[in-house]
């Protein structure tokens, strides 16, 4: 039995495959974006197209000389960071802080926001004007 660096069984750390779509040496895929974050995937060797749901990814890998096409659970990375869902009922109070090192020079980074505060950053605005 292999152990991962944390001492757990290596098979416990493996990402689950939702659906194995193909194991082959060659495949041509047709991929179409659908509404609601879905993706339709088709191949001439498949009787029907497959649908990758929002929250899933289509993965194509070369494993031991074979192409493996599968649906897997989506994990965030640098190109796809997690985004907090918009909540129209959320209110911002004195405890909400702006934490943005890339803020314009005239914005006070770390300033507290209240419902009465408004800040408009313009590229031609300079501190002290």
C-alpha positions, 0 to 999 in steps of 0.5 A, spaced: 500 500 500 502 506 498 502 512 502 501 519 501 506 525 504 500 526 509 501 518 511 494 516 508 492 511 503 494 514 496 487 511 493 484 516 498 487 522 495 485 520 488 480 524 485 474 521 483 472 520 476 464 521 475 464 518 468 470 515 463 468 517 456 473 514 452 480 510 452 483 510 445 489 512 441 485 517 437 479 521 438 476 527 435 471 531 440 466 536 438 465 541 444 459 546 445 458 551 450 451 550 453 447 555 457 447 554 465 455 553 465 454 546 461 458 543 456 456 538 450 461 533 448 461 529 442 465 524 438 463 520 432 465 513 435 459 515 441 452 514 439 450 520 443 453 526 446 455 527 453 454 533 457 459 536 462 455 539 468 457 546 471 461 544 477 465 539 473 470 539 468 472 535 461 479 532 462 483 529 457 490 525 459 495 521 456 496 515 461 500 509 458 500 511 451 492 511 451 488 518 451 483 518 457 477 522 456 473 523 462 468 527 467 471 529 473 469 534 479 471 541 478 477 544 482 479 551 482 486 553 480 489 560 478 485 561 471 479 559 475 479 562 482 473 561 486 468 567 486 463 568 492 456 568 490 453 574 489 448 575 495 443 581 494 441 581 501 447 582 504 449 588 507 456 591 508 457 594 515 463 597 519 467 591 519 467 590 512 474 592 510 477 593 503 483 589 502 486 590 495 494 592 494 492 594 487 487 599 489 488 606 486 493 611 489 487 615 492 484 610 495 485 608 502 487 601 502 484 598 509 479 603 509 472 601 512 466 601 508 459 604 510 453 604 507 454 612 506 461 611 503 462 612 496 468 612 492 470 613 485 477 612 483 479 615 476 486 614 473 487 622 473 486 623 480 492 624 485 493 624 492 493 631 495 489 634 489 
